[in-house]
Amino acid sequence: MASIYIETFGCQMNEADSQYIADRAASAGYTVAEQAEDANVVIINTCTVRDNAERRAYGRIGHLKMLKDADPALKLVVTGCLAEQDRDSMQRRAPHIDAVFGTKELRQLGDTIARWREEFADSALSEERALIMPMGGAADCITDAFSHLRGFVTVQRGCSYYCTFCIVPHVRGRFDHRPMAEVLSEARQRVDEGAREIMLVGQTVNAYRDPVNNDDFAELCRRVAQISGLERLAFISPHPKDFNEKTLADLAQIPQLNPRVHLPLQSAGDSTLRRMNRKYTLAQFKEKVAWIHEYMPGAAITTDVIVGFPGETEEDFQATLDYVASGAFANAYMFIYSKRRGTPAAHWEQVPGPVASERFGRLAEAQNTVTRAYHDRKIGTTVRALIQGISRKDRSKLAARTLDNVTVIAPLPPDYDEQRYAREPWLDVSIDAAYVWGCAGTAVRRAERFAGVGVSLESPLVSLLTA
């Protein structure tokens, strides 16, 4: 049977796109392979938000040339933001690539995969493949007992805000909002397939407007939450500019909405925010935070921060450090600024690398202290979390995620059975240890529904937790 391997770099938007590709491939008769060596078609879904992601993608494309040389019948396809940016030069740089599809060509990519399917109907993988050492890589869209529990649904593509550090508008285009009816139909399909949680995905998701009747993002969330069988709702990634008091008040009325808001700060220095073209000041950002606390008390606020943006002064950085150290964010994704081709900031005078690295170290230390304190507060409590499956780092433990997006790890219960826990995927975990990355404890109950009463579990004879 024909098989496809998908490897994804970058954000949740790319994850959603990869799932679309996998769904199209499955409908055409493909299975999804766990290794590139076992696939007839290899898809690399690329990112260009940071230089490191771009270099990793080109490195992986070069690595896969060995597989193409061993089996010329293999189809190697590159898609995503880097493919959009370098579409005119990518195949010159890597002639072994069979096809390049930009971010707006997923439908054509799906059609091409379906057309290729006939080429693999009666062909076997070449024997030369067996001579290749394992090629590694992280396979995406592999279906397991738990993969259906969370469904990504794209509500919007592109962005029209043109932050001076961001390549997204250039590679994904301006705002293109999907009709609400399409979003609802896809979300309903995911729930019918067993999704307990829907994640609405957009580059600036809360700027969403239904192109048919102009309904806003809060109305979209309200309508999705009304889908029969849906238990939890989340979204990523909003822009502070598009959160007003009414929107947050409306969102707070949705009982299925998870108590976590990701609110990208990027910098707390007003002069840096102006150069970034972020369209808000620190005071305005704090106003949004105050509304979240007012209408969603107890919700975790997470953020993104860029260190070393061109022109960032020590005063600008100190403002960011002070705000982060104040405990504003339960967690933060922190990055050293990376020049992106085609963006205004790439042409400006850069902050010296050692200065940016030193600032990053201070910021990471401050946020890690805050995050650890946030997790410490869970010690002694029992949290309900949606199972993710066996921990990748320790096969003797389960991994799950709380409503506020905290990873929890617990030893496998004595009655663990994959199918049973997929049917009853909500775990009550008694937390007894906290770390920067998350929490650890013991699963004490499992439940079929988030709001359901849990079934008590036996305690493991020996605790497998490590400090």
TAHUJO-V60130 format. One line per field, one symbol per residue. psi: psi as a letter, one per 20 degrees, with the letter a starting at -180 (. if undefined). A space follows every 50 residues. Layout:
psi = ???
//
This chain:
psi = pqqqppppqbahghggghhgghgggghijqrpqiqhijqhpppoorqjhq hghghgghghghhihhghhhniiqopppaahhhggkhiighhhniiphqp prijkhghgggggghhhhhjgjqqqqhhhiipqpibqopqjppaiihihp ppopiqqrqjilqiipighhhiarpnpqqhhgghggghggghijphppop pqhmhjjpppigjjqaghhggghghippiphqprqpprphhjorhgghgg hijohipqmpponoggqjphhghghilikrrhghghggghgghghmpipp prrqppqkqpiprhggghggggggiikhphrqopqppppppjqghhirpq pqghgggggggggggghhggghhghhiipirpqpqpqhapphioijqqqr prhkkppqpqqpqhjppghghhhmippopopjqqrhhbrqbpphqqqhqg jrpqpqqqqqhppjqq.
//
